[in-house]
Amino acid sequence: MPQCATQTITPERSRSGSPAVSPVTGRRGTGLSRWQVLLHDDDHNEMGYVVDVLVRLRARDLPGAIRVMFEAHRQGVGLVMETHLEHAEHVAEQLLASGLTASVQEAPEA
C-alpha cells in the first residue's frame, strides 16, 4: 500500500461550545452544514485501485465510483460525496489512509 501523510482535519470547539474556525476552510460553521469530500487526481494510483477503494469504503457504488474516478482523472478533482462535516472528515481520512489524495471543503450554498 502506498505511503501517505495524513492530517487530522477536525475543527476544535471553543470553550463556549460554539464551533471554532475550521482548519479546512478557515471559516466558522456548524458540523451540520454541507461539506464535500473531493478526490484529487494523482500520478501513482491505478484507476482500478481508486474504484476499488471507493467501493470498499462504501463511499460510492460501482457506477458512482467509476464516475468519480473519471471525473478526477479528466478534471483533476472529483466529488465523492456531500455530507455533514464529521462524516466528510471520516471518509477523507479513510481515502488518505488508502493512499489516495482527498480533501474536504464546505459545499457552496444552493
Backbone bond lengths (Angstrom), bond angles and torsions (degrees), N, CA, C in turn:
res aa  C-N    CA-C-N  psi(-1)  N-CA   C-N-CA  omega(-1)  CA-C   N-CA-C  phi
1 M - - - 1.455 - - 1.521 108.50 -
2 P 1.334 118.60 136.81 1.458 121.45 -178.67 1.526 111.00 -64.31
3 Q 1.321 115.48 145.19 1.460 121.02 176.26 1.527 108.87 -81.43
4 C 1.318 117.10 142.43 1.456 120.12 176.64 1.513 109.41 -148.77
5 A 1.299 115.04 154.55 1.453 120.70 175.93 1.516 108.17 -88.61
6 T 1.318 116.38 134.72 1.450 119.61 177.21 1.518 108.74 -114.63
7 Q 1.302 114.91 154.75 1.451 120.99 -179.80 1.511 107.49 -136.40
8 T 1.320 116.88 131.47 1.453 120.15 175.98 1.514 107.85 -74.52
9 I 1.329 115.85 128.91 1.459 119.92 -174.51 1.511 112.26 -118.89
10 T 1.339 116.01 23.38 1.454 120.18 -179.05 1.515 110.20 -81.19
11 P 1.346 118.05 124.76 1.454 118.98 178.14 1.526 111.29 -70.85
12 E 1.304 116.53 144.61 1.454 121.91 178.17 1.534 109.44 -85.93
13 R 1.306 115.27 157.43 1.463 120.70 175.57 1.524 108.60 -97.73
14 S 1.334 115.58 145.66 1.454 119.47 176.39 1.526 108.44 -75.16
15 R 1.322 116.73 170.50 1.469 120.30 -179.97 1.523 111.56 -62.29
16 S 1.330 118.13 -26.31 1.458 120.97 -179.64 1.524 111.54 -79.16
17 G 1.331 117.32 -7.82 1.458 120.45 -179.87 1.512 113.44 94.09
18 S 1.331 117.43 -8.35 1.455 119.15 179.22 1.522 109.32 -80.09
19 P 1.333 117.44 153.58 1.451 118.64 -178.27 1.519 111.80 -65.32
20 A 1.304 115.78 138.93 1.458 121.47 176.07 1.522 108.80 -83.17
21 V 1.297 115.65 -177.93 1.457 120.73 179.05 1.522 108.55 -68.98
22 S 1.314 116.73 131.29 1.456 121.73 -179.74 1.518 110.52 -71.50
23 P 1.352 117.83 132.08 1.468 119.29 176.01 1.522 111.37 -70.49
24 V 1.329 117.36 -13.11 1.461 121.13 179.86 1.522 110.64 -80.16
25 T 1.328 116.94 -48.57 1.459 120.68 -174.41 1.516 113.82 -111.25
26 G 1.345 117.28 -16.63 1.456 119.99 -176.30 1.515 112.46 77.14
27 R 1.342 117.59 10.09 1.466 121.74 -179.85 1.519 109.96 -116.97
28 R 1.330 114.70 156.92 1.455 119.36 173.34 1.529 108.28 -78.50
29 G 1.311 115.08 145.45 1.453 118.96 177.62 1.508 109.38 -169.45
30 T 1.289 115.91 170.34 1.449 119.77 177.10 1.514 108.47 -101.10
31 G 1.303 115.87 158.06 1.450 120.83 177.30 1.516 112.22 -66.50
32 L 1.333 117.43 -12.69 1.455 120.61 -177.92 1.520 112.93 -89.39
33 S 1.336 116.91 -8.45 1.459 118.05 175.18 1.525 108.08 -70.38
34 R 1.313 117.15 168.19 1.464 121.53 -176.20 1.518 110.65 -87.76
35 W 1.329 115.40 135.12 1.459 122.73 -179.56 1.514 108.80 -128.07
36 Q 1.322 116.13 147.00 1.463 121.75 -179.43 1.524 110.04 -106.97
37 V 1.335 115.26 136.36 1.454 121.50 170.67 1.525 105.80 -97.85
38 L 1.333 116.36 121.60 1.458 121.46 -176.72 1.521 110.36 -112.67
39 L 1.316 115.94 136.73 1.460 123.44 174.81 1.515 107.35 -102.47
40 H 1.334 116.65 128.00 1.459 121.40 -178.32 1.522 110.11 -104.56
41 D 1.316 115.92 143.19 1.458 121.53 177.71 1.525 109.10 -66.18
42 D 1.312 115.72 145.52 1.460 120.77 174.50 1.520 108.80 -140.57
43 D 1.301 116.54 171.44 1.455 121.64 -176.63 1.524 113.74 -99.81
44 H 1.328 118.71 2.86 1.456 118.86 -173.73 1.524 115.77 -120.00
45 N 1.321 120.11 -11.60 1.467 120.83 178.14 1.528 110.26 -102.03
46 E 1.328 115.13 133.84 1.457 119.76 178.23 1.523 109.82 -74.87
47 M 1.324 115.77 151.87 1.465 121.47 -176.99 1.526 111.83 -57.23
48 G 1.312 116.96 -43.44 1.466 120.70 -179.64 1.515 112.44 -62.10
49 Y 1.331 116.27 -37.88 1.465 120.42 178.28 1.528 110.50 -65.06
50 V 1.325 116.91 -43.26 1.463 120.98 179.45 1.534 110.08 -59.53
51 V 1.326 117.03 -46.34 1.469 121.20 178.41 1.517 110.07 -61.24
52 D 1.328 117.55 -45.48 1.468 121.11 179.82 1.523 111.64 -58.36
53 V 1.330 117.04 -43.30 1.468 120.69 -179.72 1.524 110.39 -63.66
54 L 1.323 117.71 -47.02 1.466 120.63 -179.60 1.527 111.69 -59.58
55 V 1.315 116.85 -39.36 1.468 120.67 179.55 1.529 110.21 -73.58
56 R 1.330 117.24 -44.85 1.472 121.36 -178.21 1.523 111.33 -60.82
57 L 1.325 117.21 -38.28 1.465 121.08 179.45 1.526 112.33 -80.19
58 R 1.326 115.64 -0.49 1.465 122.48 -178.55 1.518 112.40 59.94
59 A 1.334 115.09 27.84 1.458 120.31 176.33 1.524 110.12 -76.32
60 R 1.334 116.35 -32.89 1.460 122.03 179.41 1.524 109.31 -148.37
61 D 1.354 116.11 156.15 1.458 119.63 169.48 1.531 107.22 -78.31
62 L 1.332 117.75 174.03 1.454 120.83 -174.11 1.535 113.26 -57.42
63 P 1.353 119.80 -51.32 1.471 118.20 179.03 1.535 112.29 -61.14
64 G 1.334 117.33 -37.81 1.461 120.69 178.64 1.515 112.06 -67.62
65 A 1.331 116.90 -39.01 1.460 121.25 178.58 1.527 110.60 -63.83
66 I 1.319 116.52 -40.58 1.471 120.27 178.23 1.524 110.30 -64.06
67 R 1.345 116.93 -42.42 1.469 120.91 178.57 1.531 111.32 -60.95
68 V 1.341 116.57 -46.34 1.466 120.70 -179.01 1.523 110.28 -63.87
69 M 1.330 116.74 -43.19 1.461 120.58 180.00 1.521 111.05 -60.04
70 F 1.347 117.26 -45.91 1.460 119.84 179.83 1.532 111.55 -68.83
71 E 1.325 117.66 -35.76 1.462 120.46 176.88 1.535 110.10 -61.23
72 A 1.330 116.78 -45.08 1.462 120.56 178.28 1.526 110.79 -66.02
73 H 1.319 117.08 -40.08 1.460 121.34 -179.05 1.529 111.62 -64.75
74 R 1.326 116.43 -43.51 1.470 120.76 -175.49 1.521 113.65 -83.72
75 Q 1.348 116.83 -36.76 1.464 120.34 -173.76 1.529 113.81 -108.50
76 G 1.337 115.93 -5.83 1.456 119.95 179.45 1.509 114.62 94.01
77 V 1.336 116.73 -19.98 1.460 121.28 179.55 1.524 108.60 -152.85
78 G 1.336 116.18 142.60 1.463 121.39 178.25 1.513 110.29 -130.52
79 L 1.320 116.77 143.01 1.460 122.41 179.81 1.518 109.30 -83.42
80 V 1.327 116.94 112.53 1.467 122.06 179.12 1.520 109.60 -77.78
81 M 1.336 116.49 -49.79 1.468 120.78 -179.87 1.511 110.19 -165.67
82 E 1.312 114.26 166.02 1.458 122.56 173.82 1.518 105.82 -125.94
83 T 1.336 116.82 125.42 1.458 121.00 -173.58 1.523 109.24 -158.06
84 H 1.329 117.65 -172.52 1.466 120.24 177.31 1.528 109.43 -76.41
85 L 1.319 116.64 161.23 1.457 122.72 -169.69 1.522 113.44 -56.83
86 E 1.304 118.35 -48.35 1.464 120.46 -175.93 1.532 111.46 -59.91
87 H 1.322 116.82 -44.30 1.457 120.22 179.28 1.528 110.74 -68.26
88 A 1.327 117.38 -40.06 1.462 120.97 179.02 1.526 110.53 -60.43
89 E 1.327 116.82 -44.73 1.458 120.57 178.80 1.526 111.24 -63.61
90 H 1.317 116.37 -40.42 1.468 120.59 179.48 1.532 110.68 -61.92
91 V 1.319 116.97 -47.34 1.468 120.66 -179.64 1.531 110.36 -64.39
92 A 1.337 117.73 -43.52 1.462 120.78 179.46 1.525 110.78 -61.74
93 E 1.315 117.68 -41.33 1.463 120.76 178.45 1.526 111.09 -64.05
94 Q 1.339 117.38 -37.76 1.464 120.18 176.91 1.530 111.09 -65.78
95 L 1.319 116.65 -40.81 1.470 120.23 177.82 1.530 110.22 -63.25
96 L 1.330 116.88 -44.29 1.461 121.20 178.03 1.525 111.00 -61.55
97 A 1.327 116.99 -43.01 1.464 121.10 179.93 1.523 111.71 -64.92
98 S 1.320 117.52 -22.85 1.467 122.29 178.54 1.525 111.47 -88.85
99 G 1.324 117.57 2.80 1.456 121.28 176.83 1.511 114.56 91.84
100 L 1.333 117.28 5.89 1.458 120.38 178.06 1.528 109.29 -90.54
101 T 1.311 116.35 165.54 1.456 121.96 177.87 1.524 107.94 -104.80
102 A 1.326 116.07 119.09 1.465 120.67 -175.39 1.515 109.75 -141.16
103 S 1.316 115.03 159.16 1.462 120.79 175.86 1.519 108.88 -148.08
104 V 1.326 114.59 169.26 1.462 122.65 178.50 1.506 107.78 -125.89
105 Q 1.324 116.05 135.51 1.464 120.19 175.43 1.516 108.52 -142.39
106 E 1.327 115.58 152.83 1.452 119.89 177.81 1.513 109.27 -67.72
107 A 1.333 116.47 134.96 1.451 121.66 -178.73 1.523 109.96 -70.02
108 P 1.330 117.41 142.71 1.460 118.99 175.50 1.525 110.28 -63.72
109 E 1.317 115.49 148.21 1.468 119.41 178.44 1.518 109.57 -67.88
110 A 1.318 114.76 141.72 1.475 119.98 -176.97 1.496 112.59 -71.66
